[in-house]
Amino acid sequence: MSQTYIIIDDDKESVLKTQAIAERFRNLSFVAAANTYDDGVNLILEHQPHLVFFEINPTDKKSNLSLALINELYRYLRVVPKIIVTTAKKDLVYEALQYEVIDYLLKPLNINDFRKAILKFDRAIKTDLPYSEEKNPVATFEVLDETLTEEIETAENDVEVKVIPAAENPKGASSEPEVSGETQKPQSLVICVKSYGDYRYIDSENVLYFEADNNSTDIHLNNGEMITAFKTLKHFETVLPPTQFLRIHNSYIINVNQVSRIHTGNTVCYIKNSTIKLPFSKSYKENVDLIISRIAAGNYLEI
């Protein structure tokens, strides 16, 4: 039986490190991560996981992370998830134990301490099970790789970019197969953001632009949603097809098909059906000129 968990930590790198270690245990299943108090509460109420890894001494005080979050959960949930505190300050541990957390982990995380904490969690959830379920108890948590170093390096999620392959035509068939008398449309590019067994598929036509955020990249979609991938914008620049996506700024890669207006005087590109406008820099002016020429090469009328 898989036990779900959520990570609440204001430091994105710490989230990745915690998740990287947790992935070594077969029966732990990652659900989501939050960086603030409000997001953490909402995620727990929505998913009601079995376990929460919780940072109680945030470096970003604006995140408002504190032990008060645990009290908040008791207001709404009949069964509060088991909580393992993760922190770099040992003097906060005693206070945390007063909130009946099952264990604490000091940063940087250590695989041996992590294993002990998971065994405590395993014992705690078995204790909570009714007798009928104890006859078929939850499987012991197994470590996938015992050679894991004690201090886990930053783990990045994998980002794969691939085109869904069209069905192979039988020999002699037309290169444009017909379905019910209509020509089948070519399949669009699919961007797969893969994170520890979680496969998120994005139709490239729905992408407005990519925005750099330090060592991660925010993918902005036409429905207003934003997805964060832990790869640099440079990575995306190298793997995305330049026929559809072009870099126009140190911080932006734009979907050429989503451009509605280009103002060269103000050095701004506008996005279709929105008020979004993205600046472009002189170093990427050639790419902007390329966008202008591509649009002009299509079904185009200049007045």
C-alpha positions in Angstrom: 0.0 0.0 0.0 1.4 3.4 -1.0 1.6 6.1 1.6 1.2 9.6 0.2 3.3 12.6 1.4 3.5 16.3 0.9 6.6 18.6 1.5 6.2 22.0 3.0 9.4 24.1 2.8 10.1 27.6 1.7 13.3 26.6 0.1 12.8 24.9 -3.4 16.2 23.3 -3.2 15.4 21.7 0.2 12.1 20.4 -1.3 14.0 18.7 -4.0 16.6 17.2 -1.6 13.8 15.9 0.7 11.9 14.4 -2.3 15.1 12.8 -3.7 15.6 10.9 -0.4 12.0 10.0 -0.1 12.1 8.5 -3.6 14.4 5.8 -2.3 11.5 4.3 -0.3 9.2 2.1 -2.4 6.0 2.8 -0.4 6.2 6.5 -0.3 4.3 8.4 -3.0 4.9 12.1 -3.6 1.8 14.2 -4.0 2.8 17.9 -4.0 4.9 20.6 -2.4 4.2 24.0 -1.0 6.4 27.0 -0.1 4.0 29.0 2.1 1.7 28.5 5.1 -1.5 29.1 3.2 -0.5 26.8 0.3 0.6 24.1 2.7 -2.7 24.1 4.6 -4.7 24.1 1.3 -2.7 21.2 -0.2 -3.1 19.1 3.0 -6.9 19.8 3.1 -7.2 19.0 -0.6 -5.1 15.8 -0.7 -5.2 14.6 3.0 -1.8 12.8 2.7 -0.6 10.2 5.2 2.7 12.1 5.9 4.0 15.7 5.8 7.6 16.8 5.8 7.4 20.2 7.4 10.1 23.0 7.7 9.3 25.0 10.8 12.1 27.6 10.6 11.9 29.2 7.1 14.6 31.4 5.7 11.9 33.4 3.9 9.8 34.8 6.8 7.1 35.9 4.3 6.2 32.3 3.9 4.8 32.4 7.5 5.7 28.7 8.0 5.4 27.8 11.7 4.0 25.2 14.0 0.7 27.0 14.1 0.0 25.2 10.8 -0.5 22.0 12.8 -3.1 23.6 15.0 -4.9 24.8 11.9 -5.2 21.3 10.6 -7.0 20.1 13.7 -9.7 22.7 13.0 -10.7 20.9 9.8 -9.5 17.3 9.8 -10.7 14.4 11.9 -7.4 12.6 11.1 -4.4 14.8 10.9 -1.4 13.5 8.8 1.7 12.3 10.5 4.3 15.0 10.5 8.1 14.9 10.3 9.7 18.2 11.0 12.7 19.2 8.9 14.8 22.1 10.2 18.4 23.3 10.6 17.8 24.6 14.1 18.0 22.0 16.8 16.6 24.3 19.5 13.2 24.2 17.8 12.9 20.4 18.1 11.6 20.3 21.7 8.8 22.8 20.8 7.9 20.7 17.8 7.6 17.5 19.8 5.0 19.3 22.0 2.8 19.3 18.9 3.1 15.5 18.7 5.1 15.3 15.5 6.3 11.7 15.0 10.0 12.7 14.4 12.3 15.5 13.3 15.2 15.6 10.8 18.1 18.1 11.0 19.4 19.6 7.8 21.4 18.6 5.8 19.3 15.5 5.6 21.0 12.2 6.4 19.8 8.9 4.8 20.2 7.0 8.1 18.2 9.4 10.1 15.6 9.6 7.3 15.2 5.8 7.4 14.7 5.8 11.2 12.0 8.5 10.8 10.2 6.6 8.1 10.3 3.4 10.3 8.7 5.5 13.1 6.0 6.6 10.7 5.5 3.1 9.5 5.0 2.0 13.1 2.7 4.9 13.9 0.3 4.2 10.9 0.2 0.5 11.8 -0.8 1.4 15.3 -3.6 3.5 14.0 -5.1 0.7 11.9 -8.1 -1.3 13.2 -7.5 -4.9 14.0 -8.9 -6.2 10.7 -6.3 -4.2 8.7 -3.5 -5.2 11.0 -3.8 -8.7 9.7 -2.6 -7.4 6.4 -0.3 -4.6 7.5 1.2 -1.9 5.4 4.4 -3.2 3.7 7.7 -2.2 5.2 9.3 0.8 3.6 12.3 -0.4 1.5 15.3 1.7 0.5 15.9 1.4 -3.2 19.6 2.4 -3.2 21.7 1.8 -0.1 24.6 3.6 -1.7 22.9 6.9 -1.4 25.3 9.5 0.1 24.4 11.1 3.4 24.2 14.6 1.9 21.9 14.5 -1.1 22.9 16.7 -4.0 20.2 18.9 -5.5 17.8 16.8 -7.6 16.3 18.3 -10.7 13.1 17.0 -12.3 13.5 15.6 -15.7 12.0 17.6 -18.6 11.4 15.6 -21.8 10.3 17.2 -25.0 8.9 14.8 -27.6 6.5 14.7 -30.5 3.7 12.1 -30.3 4.6 9.9 -33.3 2.0 9.5 -36.0 0.7 6.0 -36.7 2.9 4.3 -39.3 1.2 4.1 -42.7 0.8 0.7 -44.4 2.9 0.3 -47.5 1.6 2.3 -50.4 -0.8 4.3 -48.2 -1.1 8.1 -48.5 1.2 10.1 -46.3 -1.9 12.0 -45.2 -4.4 9.4 -44.1 -8.1 10.3 -44.3 -10.6 9.7 -41.5 -14.2 9.9 -42.5 -13.2 11.7 -45.7 -11.2 14.4 -43.9 -7.4 14.8 -43.9 -6.0 14.0 -40.5 -4.3 17.0 -38.9 -0.6 16.6 -38.0 0.0 16.0 -34.3 1.3 18.8 -32.3 4.4 18.8 -30.1 3.9 17.4 -26.6 6.1 18.7 -23.8 6.4 16.2 -21.0 7.5 17.5 -17.6 8.5 14.4 -15.7 9.1 14.7 -11.9 9.7 11.5 -9.9 7.2 9.3 -11.6 4.7 12.2 -12.2 4.2 12.8 -16.0 2.7 16.1 -16.9 1.8 16.4 -20.6 1.5 19.8 -22.2 0.3 20.5 -25.7 2.8 23.0 -27.1 0.0 25.0 -28.7 -1.3 25.8 -25.3 2.1 27.3 -24.2 2.3 31.1 -24.3 5.9 31.6 -23.1 8.6 30.3 -20.9 10.0 32.5 -18.2 13.3 32.1 -16.4 13.2 31.9 -12.6 16.8 31.4 -11.3 17.6 27.7 -12.0 14.0 26.8 -12.8 11.6 27.8 -15.6 7.9 28.8 -15.4 5.8 27.6 -18.2 2.8 29.9 -18.8 -0.3 28.4 -20.5 -3.2 30.0 -22.3 -5.6 29.0 -19.6 -3.8 31.1 -17.0 -2.0 28.1 -15.4 1.7 28.2 -14.7 3.8 25.1 -14.4 7.3 25.1 -12.9 10.0 22.9 -14.3 13.4 22.6 -12.6 15.5 23.2 -15.7 17.1 26.4 -16.8 15.7 28.5 -19.7 18.9 27.7 -21.5 18.0 24.0 -21.4 14.6 24.7 -23.0 16.3 26.9 -25.6 18.4 23.9 -26.7 15.5 21.3 -26.8 12.5 23.2 -28.1 12.0 23.4 -31.9 13.0 26.8 -33.2 10.2 26.6 -35.7 7.7 27.2 -32.9 9.7 28.7 -30.0 12.3 31.5 -30.0 14.2 33.2 -27.3 13.6 37.0 -27.3 15.2 37.9 -23.9 17.4 36.5 -21.2 14.2 35.7 -19.3 11.8 34.7 -22.0 11.2 32.2 -24.8 8.0 32.9 -26.7 5.7 30.7 -28.7 5.8 32.2 -32.2 2.2 31.1 -32.9 1.0 33.1 -29.9 2.4 36.5 -31.0 -0.3 39.1 -31.8 1.8 42.2 -32.1 5.5 43.3 -32.2 6.5 46.9 -31.4 10.1 47.3 -32.4 10.2 50.9 -31.1 9.2 49.9 -27.6 11.0 46.5 -27.9 7.9 44.6 -26.8 6.0 41.4 -28.1 2.3 41.0 -27.3 0.5 37.7 -26.6 -2.7 36.8 -28.4 -6.0 37.2 -26.5 -4.4 38.7 -23.4 -2.8 41.9 -22.0 0.5 40.2 -21.7 3.5 41.9 -23.3 7.0 40.6 -23.1 10.2 42.7 -23.6 12.8 41.6 -26.1 16.5 42.6 -25.9 18.9 43.8 -28.6 20.9 40.6 -28.3 17.9 38.6 -29.5 16.7 41.1 -32.1 17.5 38.6 -34.9 15.0 36.2 -33.4 12.4 38.9 -33.3 13.1 39.7 -37.0 12.7 36.0 -37.7 9.3 36.0 -36.1 8.2 39.0 -38.2 9.4 37.3 -41.5 7.7 34.0 -40.6 4.4 35.7 -40.0 4.8 37.6 -43.3 5.5 34.3 -45.1 2.1 32.9 -44.2 -1.4 33.7 -45.2 -0.7 37.4 -44.8 -1.9 40.8 -45.9 -0.1 44.0 -45.0 -2.0 47.2 -45.1 
